[in-house]
Each structure stands twice: as structure tokens, then as C-alpha cells.
Amino acid sequence: MSTTLLRTTGFRSALRAAAPSITTHRAGLAGATFTRGKATLPDLPYDYGALEPAISGKIMELHHSKHHATYVNSLNSFSEQMGAARDSDNVAAQIALQPLINFHGGGHLNHTLFWENLAPKSQGGGGAPSGELARAIEGHWGGLEKLQEEVNKALAGIQGSGWAWVVQDAQTGALGVKTYANQDPVVGQFRPILGIDAWEHAYYLQYENRKAEYFKAIWDVINWKAAEKRYK
């Protein structure tokens, strides 16, 4: 499990790469959630209830407007404190603040990608991948169903909170499935293609302790078009 990747300079690179964009549109979320160095909560390109019955509107509302918003606000707050600590050469404070920035920054990046990963059926959600990504999945797993089985197995194996991601190795181009603890983002050697949130706040209000049902149902609203754009 590559959970230690968060603690590398790759995370800072991810933040810097996103910084110049301005949040003015409902689409293209991953590149539009930082405004002049400040993180901002992205709009969703669909209504909260648009993913039902796979994900309830109430869960989507709480997940986006409360949980994601908390990551955004906390990231901005701790980033400001980090700036002050650097200005005053307070190394101890910088060390104490870095894990908080990592956690909330990772939560912001992960959720921004996650919203893009989802789409109502009316917008193509729940279909099948196409093009180069479809061929890569077929070559690596032997088909979409086998990939889904591996991802769901990885999700079920997460102890506590975390994410399962279909990732692409930036060096070899190969696809794989990796789990990341808590809010550790996909950075460094791997790029995120498709991620599923296994935190309880993503499903418990609707599925309670039947998380396997959530893992199965979410494939009905997966947005493969977004995944295809990330695949290189």
C-alpha cells in the first residue's frame, strides 16, 4: 500500500499545479478548485439527487457541502498558519502543521477527483470505458467485470477509512489498483484514473453497515469519460 506517498514533495507539486485555476465553471473540477492560492469548494456538474438510487441526495449534500467544505476550509486555515510559521522561521510549528495540511489537502484533492468520477445515468454514468482505456483494462484484467471485482475486493480490505484507486504508473504506463489510507492522495509515481471513497460518510446514512452494497452500486454511476481523460 503506497500510503507514504503523501509525505513527499509530490503533494506540494500537485497543489502548485492546480493553483493558477479559478473556480468559475461547473465542469473540469480537478483543475478548478484553487483561486489565487486558496482552495475553493467546487460546484458539482449535477444535482445532489441525480445519482439516486446508487447514492442518495442526502448523502451527496452532506458529503459535498459539509465534509468536502471542511477539508477546504481547514486546508486554507492551516496553509495560512504555515505561511506565518515560515515567515517567523518557526520550524517546530511548520513540522506540526504539515500533517494537517497533508490530510486536509489530500481530502480536497481526493474529493474533487471523486465528484468527477461520478455522473448520472442521463449523463453517461454507469456505462463502460471506451478507447485506449478500455483496451488497457481488457489487456490487464481481461475485462471490466474483473477490474470491478479487484477494486471491490480492495475496498472491502480497507481497515478504517481510505480510498481505492485505479492508477496508472507514470513511468511504465501500466494500470493497477491501489488503496490509500485516510486522505492520502495519489501523487508521485502514480496518477489517479478512478477513485472510490470508502469513508463511512460516503455511504453509511444510506447503506449503514452494508458497505459491500455501496461498493457494488457505485459502479452504476461511474463516469468513465472522466477516467478516459486522465489515462495517458
N, C-alpha and C positions, 0 to 999 in steps of 0.2 A: 504494500500500500504506500503510495507516494504522498503521504501527508506532510512530509517535511519540506516539500517544495515551497510552501507559503513563506517560509523563513529565509528565502533567498532574495537576491536583488531582482529576480524576475517579477516579483509582485510590484515593486516600485515602477518597473518598466511598464507593466500593464496599466498602472494608474496614469503615468505620464502619457502613454499612447492615447488614452481616452480624453485627456484634459482639454484639448482645444475645442471639442464639440459643444454645441449649445442645444439645450432641450427645447425644441420648438415644434417637433413633429411627433406623431403617434407611432410611426414606424421607425425601423432602424434603431431599436432601443440600445443595443450594446455600445454603439458609438455616439450616443447622445444623452449621456447621463452625468456629465461633468460640465459645469459652466464656470469658466474663468477660475479653474482650480477647485471649485466647490462641487461636491456631489449633489445631484438632484434626483428626486423620485421620478422615474419615467412614467408617462402615460401608458396605458395598455391599448393595444390596437383592437380591442374587443371589449364588450361589456362584461361585468363580473359574472353574470349568469349565463354567458354564451357557451361555457364549457360543460354545462349540465347535460346529462346526469353524471358524467365522469367525475367532475369536480363541482361542488355546489357553489352557487353565487356567494353565499355567506362566507365560505372558506376563502374564496378568491378576494373578497372585500377585506377580510381581516388580514390575510396573508400579504396583500399588496399595501393597503393603506395604513396598517399598524406595524406588522413585522418588518417589511422592507423599509418603511419610513423610519423605523427606529435605527436600522443599520445606517441609513443615510445621515440622519441627524447626529448619531454618535460618531460616525466617521469624520464629519465636519468638525465636531467639537474637539475630538482628540487630535485631529490634524492641526487645529489652531493652537492647542496646548503644546504640541510637538514643536511648532514654529517658535513659540515663546521660549521653550526649553533650549532650542538650538541657539536662539539669539542671546540667551544668557549663559551659554556653554554649560548647561546643567545636564551632564551626562547621565546621572542617576535617573533623572526624570525622563530622559529620552528612552532609556532602557525599559523603564516601567511602562511607558506609553506605547511602545512598539507592538507588543502583543495585542493591545486593544485596537490599534489601527489595523493590524493584520486581520483580526476577527471581523470587525465591522466592515472593513473594506472588502474582505472576501465575501461577506454576506451581500453586500451591494452588487459586486460583480456577478456572483452566482445567480442571484435572483433576476438581475437584468437579462442574463442569458436565458434563464428558465422561462420568463414570460415570452420570449421569442420562440422558445421551443414548443409552445402551445398554440393551438388555433382551433376555432370552432369547426365543426364538420362542414359548415357552409363556406368556410374559407380554406378548405382542403385538409383540415385536421383529420388524423386517423387514417390517412391514405398509406401509400407505400413510397419508399425512396425511388428516385429515378436517376438516370445518367451515370456519371462516374462513381457517385457514392453507392448506388445500387449495385454496380458491378464489383466494387470493392467489398461490400458486405457479402455478396454471393461468393466471392473468391475466398474470403477469410472465414466465414461462418457456414457457408452453404445455404444461406437464405435468411430472410428477415425473421422467421419464427425462431431460428436457432440463436440469433442475436438477442431477441427479446427474452428468451429463456436464460441466457447468460447474464443479461442486465438484471432481470428479476431475481436471479439467484444471488447476485452481488448485493442488491438492495436488501434482500432478506438477511444477509450475513452481517449487515452493519449493526454494530453494538452501540446503542445510544443514538446519537444524531450524526447525520452526514449526507453525502451525495454519492450517486453512482453516475459515472460519465462514460460515454463513448468518446474516446480520444483518438487523436492522430499524432503519431510520433513525428515531430518536426524535422528529425534527421533522416528517418527512413521512409516516412510517408505511410507506415503501417497503421492500421486501426487496432484498437484494443478496448477493453473495458477495465476501468479503474475506479476504486472507491476512495473518497476523501473524507476525512473526519471533520465534524463540526462545520465551519465555514471556510475551510481551506480551499482556495481556488485552483483551477487548472492553469499552471504557469510553468515556465521553464521549458523542459524538453517536449512537453505535450501541449497540444491545442485542443480546446473543447469543441466537440462536434454536437453532442446531445447530452443533456443532463437531466436527472430526475431527483427531486428533493425528497429525502427520506426523514426529514424532521417531522415530529408529530404534528406541529402546527399546520403542515401541508395536507393532512388527511383526517386527523382524529375526530374533529367535530362531525364528520360525515361517516367515517368508517370505523371509528372507535379503535378497538384492538385488532380489527381485521385488515391489517395493513397489506396483506397479500392481495386483497381485492382491489385496493388502491393501485398497487403496482401493476395489476392486470388492466384496470380500467383506464389508466392514464394513456395507454397506447392508442386509445380511441380519439385522442385529441392532440397527438404529437404532430408537430409541424415539420415535415421533412424538407420543405422548401428552405427553411432557415438552416437546417443541418447541411443541406447541399451547398449553401453559400459559404459555409465555414470550411468545407472539405477542400483541400488543395492537392 
